[in-house]
Amino acid sequence: MDAREQLQQEAEARGFIVTWAPVALPPEVKTRYKQWIINGHQASMGQLIRAVDVRLAPDQRLAWARSVMVLAAPHAFPDPGIPAGGVRIGRVGRLFWLREQDYTRLLVEPHLEALKDLCYKLGGRCSDYIDQGPLPLRSYAANSGLGWIGRNGMLLNQQNGPYLTLAVLLTSFEVEPPPLYANRCGQCQLCVSSCPTKALSGDGTLNANRCISYWTTQHRDLIPFEMWEGIGNWLYGCDICQTVCPWNRKSEAFWREYRAEATLAHPDLTDFFLLSEVELKQKYLRSAFERSGRTHIARNALIVLANTKDPAYLSLVRLGAEDQNPLIRATSVWALLKLGDRQMATNLLKDPSEMVRREAQKALQLLAF
C-alpha cells in the first residue's frame, strides 16, 4: 500500500467518504466561477471575490500541490423533534441544528490535523487552506468524481443527494484525473421551481442576492421588505432546494461526529427578544445563533412572526419595537404593520434613530390601509 492509499485508509476509518482530483481545475470551471463573480451573484460575500486566480489555482502559491483529497461527511441526520413550550415556528437549515456550528473548525479540523500529520510522516506535503481565501470545494468534489453539480448548485450523488459536508486537503501526491460522475438531474426542475425567491438560474449557479440563506445568515443589515414574503418561516438558512431533490429518497447516512439538537432545529423565538446578548450566548453556546448574535436573529424572527399574519404574535413584535437596537426596531415597523398595529408603527416616526424613522416613514407609506 503506497502513501496515498494509507492516507485515504485513515480518512475512511474516520468516517469520511474519500475521493481524489488533480489540483488543476478545468478551464471551463474557472471561467464559470469568474463569470459568476462578474455578474455580482456573490452579493456582499467579499471573501468569494478575494484573490480569485489563486483560489482557483492554489498551486500558484503552493508549488508542491499536485492533488486534492476530497473528504465528504454525510449529514442526512433526522429531525430531532420539536421541544415542548415556547414559540417554535421558525425553520432552521439542517446544518445549523448542530451545536458546534463552526463544524469545519470544531468537528472536522481535528481530523484534518491528524491526516496532515500522517501525510508528513508518510513523506508527503499537505495543507487544508490557503491564506487567500476559501477553496472551491464543490468544484473539486465534482472533479473528483464524488458527484455532480445539480441545478440547485449543490454537489449531489445518488447515495446522499445534496447532504454532504465537504472539506479538502491539498497534497503533494500525484493522481490521475478520475472519471466524472454523470449528471443525473435529467429533466427535473423541482429545485428551480420550488425556490420562492427565484435564486436558482437552472444552470447550477445561484444568485445570492435572491437567496433566503444568504439574507438570513450572511447579510448584516436590514432585509429588504420585498424579500419577506419569499423568506416565509425560515428563521436561519433554507433547505428548500435540497429537500425537494428526488435523490434525497436514499439519504439516511450521517457522519458519526454530528449531533443534531432539538433546541437548535426548533428554537424558541421568545429567546431572541427576552434574553440579553450574554444570556443568549450562554444558552446557544457554539451555535450559529451565538455566532450571528441576538440582533440578527431577532431581525429574522420578526420577519417570521410577521409572515404568519397572526395578531397573536403582536406581543413579541412589540418587544422588538421597544428593543435597544435600532436594527431590530427598524425591522419591527414592517412587522407591526403586517400584524395590524399601525399606532405603534406610527410612534416609531419619533424614534431617536434616523434609520428607524426612515423605515417607519417608508413602511407607513407603502403599507397604507
C-alpha positions, 0 to 999 in steps of 0.5 A: 500500500503506497502513501496515498492509499494509507492516507485515504485508509485513515480518512475512511476509518474516520468516517469520511467518504474519500475521493481524489482530483488533480489540483488543476481545475478545468478551464471551463470551471474557472471561467464559470466561477469568474463569470459568476463573480462578474455578474455580482451573484456573490452579493456582499460575500467579499471573501468569494471575490478575494484573490480569485486566480489563486483560489482557483489555482492554489498551486500558484502559491503552493508549488508542491500541490499536485492533488486534492483529497476530497473528504465528504461527511454525510449529514442526512441526520433526522429531525430531532423533534420539536421541544415542548413550550415556547414559540417554535415556528421558525425553520432552521437549515439542517446544518445549523441544528448542530451545536458546534456550528463552526463544524469545519473548525470544531468537528472536522479540523481535528481530523484534518490535523491528524491526516496532515500529520500522517501525510508528513510522516508518510513523506508527503506535503499537505495543507487544508487552506490557503491564506487567500481565501476559501477553496472551491470545494464543490468544484473539486468534489465534482472533479473528483468524481464524488458527484455532480453539480445539480441545478440547485448548485449543490454537489449531489450523488445518488447515495446522499443527494445534496447532504454532504459536508465537504472539506479538502486537503491539498497534497503533494501526491500525484493522481490521475484525473478520475472519471466524472460522475454523470449528471443525473438531474435529467429533466427535473426542475423541482429545485428551480421551481420550488425556490420562492425567491427565484435564486436558482438560474437552472444552470447550477449557479445561484444568485445570492442576492435572491437567496433566503440563506444568504439574507438570513445568515450572511447579510448584516443589515436590514432585509429588504421588505420585498424579500419577506414574503419569499423568506416565509418561516425560515428563521436561519438558512433554507433547505428548500432546494435540497429537500425537494431533490428526488435523490434525497429518497436514499439519504439516511447516512450521517457522519458519526461526529454530528449531533443534531439538537432539538433546541437548535432545529426548533428554537424558541423565538421568545429567546431572541427578544427576552434574553440579553446578548450574554444570556443568549450566548450562554444558552446557544453556546457554539451555535450559529445563533451565538455566532450571528448574535441576538440582533440578527436573529431577532431581525429574522424572527420578526420577519417570521412572526410577521409572515404568519399574519397572526395578531397573536404574535403582536406581543413579541413584535412589540418587544422588538419595537421597544428593543435597544437596537435600532436594527431590530426596531427598524425591522419591527415597523414592517412587522407591526404593520403586517400584524395590524398595529399601525399606532405603534408603527406610527410612534416609531416616526419619533424614534431617536434613530434616523434609520428607524424613522426612515423605515417607519416613514417608508413602511407607513407609506407603502403599507397604507390601509 
